[in-house]
Amino acid sequence: MVNLTSSVFDSQAFNANLFFPRGDTAPTPGNSDEIKVEVETETFIHIRRHLSPEARFSLLFFHGNGEIVSDYDNLAGHFNALGAELIVADFRGYGRSTGTPSLRAALEDAHKIFDQLKSNNKLKEKICIMGRSLGSAPTLELCAKRSDITGCVLESGYADPVPLVERRGLKINKTTPEENALFNNSQKIRLVKCPLLIMHGADDFLISPHEAKLNFDNAGSKIKHLEILEGVGHNDMMMQHSYFTTLKRFFDSL
């Protein structure tokens, strides 16, 4: 991982404006595998694997901001029906995870999560990574830097993290090439080579569909698809009737 000194992306002001963690008191569902990954001494990430013996592949899912692992308990069956064994990971400080979230930590933790899941035989031979909104950052971090990933899905993902905090009043005047290479999705996606699906709501006013188009245009994947879903915004993508059919078509093609 690139060592950047005094980066604005490591500042408390940036990360406090970016992350909005909440706790998780929901009961653990049956037929799930609870996993804790130690990412630093005494700092653990909570992961939930929804077991599906018929699954053809593992789907490691990084959720959006303000969401937690248990938000996806009732959706696991829909993903299982697509052939996926759903594995949902929190950020630091979210749900049952410990520590303080930062964008750099989310990127670094993604590799530690992936490595531990793989070394402990929690992943199937085929592995897809999916990220929603803020979860697009660790998703692209993995897909850009690893060759053992079968497919990549971005849902409501951003291109540049700076506007996410500027709309809350934090001004960032300049970023370095080193910072952009690490933190800017639209630059990092140039390194992605696996099949890619980008899904975005046409009425997303939090992260513009133009950012999805920029990510798509820049993506290094030879096989890539952009789906702008009509009539939905940032947080209601699954309400569009074509959401799961679009995912199924992509997963079936892998």
N, C-alpha and C positions, 0 to 999 in steps of 0.2 A: 504494500500500500504506500502511495506517495506520501512523503512526510512534508507537510506544509506548515510553515511557522506563521503564527499570528494571522491565520486565515479568518475572514469574516464568517465563514461557514462553520467554524468551531466556536464562535462567540455565543455566550449565553443569550444575548439579545436575539440572534438569528434563530437559534433552536427553540427558544421560548415562544417565538412568533410562529414557528413552523409546526410544533408538536402539541397535541391536546390529549394527553393520556387520561384514561379512566380505569377504575378497578373492575374486577370480575368476580361476582358472587354467585353466578348461576351454577346449578348442580352439574356435575360431570355426566354426560350422556352415556348410556350403555353402548357397548361395542365400539369403544374408542380407546386409543392408546395415548396415555399422558406422558409427555416427554419433556425433560428439562435439559437444556444445553447450557453449560457454564461457559460464558463468553469472556469473562474476566473473573478474577478471584472474588467469590461471593456474589457474583452477578449472573443471574440465570434468565434465559429466555424460555417461556412456556410455549409448547407446541402441542397441538392435538391432531392425532391421525385417526381418521374415520375409516375403520377397517372395512374392506370390501374384497372378499376372496375372488370375485369374478373380474376385478379390475385388470385392465390391460396395461395401465401405466400409473405412475405416481404423479400427482399434481401438487407441487409445493406452492402454496398460496400466501402472498404477502398482502395483508388487508390495507384498507385506507385509513386516513387520519381519523381519530375519534372512535374507531372501531376496535373490537377485541375478538379474541378467538371464539368465544361462545356465540357471537353474533352469527356465526356460520353453522351452528349446530343443526338448525332446521333446514339448511340448504344442502347439507352433505349428500342426502339421498338423490338430489337432482344431479349433482356431479358424479355420484356413483353410477347413475343411469347412463352417463355418457362414457362409461368405461374407466373413470378416474377414481383412484383412491386419494381422497382429499386430505391434505396435510396443511393446517393453518398455523402460521407463526406470528407471534406478537412482536412488537418493538420493546425495547427496554422501557420499563416503567408502566407498560400497558398491561391490563388484565392481571394475571398472576405473576408477571415478570418483574424482576427487580432492576434497580439502576435508574439512570437518568437518560432519556432519549436524546440522540443527536443524529444528524444526517450521516456524519462520518461513521459513527458506531453502527448505524443500520446497514451500511455498506460492508463494513468489516464483519459484522455478525452474520451476514448472509452466507459468507464462506464457511464460517465455523458451524453454522446450522447444517448446511449442505454436507460438509465433511463428516459430521457426527452421525447424521441420518444414514449416510452411505456406509460408513464403517460399521455401523450397528445393524446393517441389513434391514433398514426401515424403508428403503427405496427399491422400487422395481427396476428392471433393466431399462425400461423406457421411462424417462423423467421429463415432465413439462414444468415450466415455471410460469406462474401467473401473478401479476401485480395489479392492484386496483389503486388508482390515484397516487397517494404518497408511496404505496407499495411498488410502484413502477421503478423506483430507484434501486432497491435491492434486487429486483427482478432483472433489470438490465445489467447490474453489476455482475451477476452470475452468468447471464447469457452472453455477455461480451467477453468474458475471461475464461470460460470453461468450454471444453469440446465435448463433454459427456452429457449434453442436454439435447433432448429430442425436439422440443418446441417451446416457443415463447409467446405469451399472451399479455398484452397491455390493455387494461380497461380504464378509461378515463384518466390516462397517464399524462403527466406534464412534460414539456420539453426543457424548460429552464426553471430552476427553483427560485430564482430571484423575485419574479412577480408574485409568488405565493406569499412572501413576507412583505413585499412593498405595499400590497393592498392593505396591510395592517399597520402601515406607517413607518416601517423600517426602510430607509433608503440605502441602497448599495450602488455606489457610483462606478466601481471598476472591479473586474475580476481578472485574474491572471490566466494564461493558457494552462498552467498546471491545475488550477482550481476548476476550470471548465472541463478538462479531461476527466476529472474525478467526479464532479458533481452535476454536470450538465448532461441530461439524458439525450438531448438531440445530437450531441457530439459522441457520446459513448455508444449510441446505437449503431454508429458506423462500423463498429467491431463485431456486431451480432451477425452470425452466419447461419444459424439454424432457422427453420421455417418460423415465420412470425405472423401473428394476428394482432391487429390494433383495432379495438372497439371504442367508440366514443359517442356520446349523446349529441345530437344536433342542437339541442337547446341547453347545452352545458355552459352556464355563465360563470362558473368558478374556474374551470380550465377550458379555454376556448378550443373548439374543434380544429382551429388552425394549428394548434400545438400538436395534435394528433397527425395532421397532414405533414407537418415539418418532420416529426419523428419517422413517419412512413417514407418520405422522400429521402431521408438521410440513411435509412436502415441498410446495412450491408447484406442482408439476407437476399438470396436469389429467389426464394419463395416467400412472398409477403402479401398480406391482404389488409386492406383498410375498409372497415365497416362503420359508417356513420349512421347511427340508428335514429330514425325520425321520431319526434314526439316525446323524447325523454331527455333528461338533463344529467346532472352529475351523480345523483344519489338514487335514481330510480331506473337504472339501466335494465334491471331484471324484469321490469314491468312491460318491456317491449317484447311482443310475441316472438320476435326473431332472435332474441338473446341466446337462448339455449340451442336453437337450431343452428345458429352461426357457429357456436362453440363445437357442436357435434360434427358439423361439416369439417371443421379444421382438425379436430382430434382424429376423426376417421381417416383423414388424409395422411396422417403421420406413419 
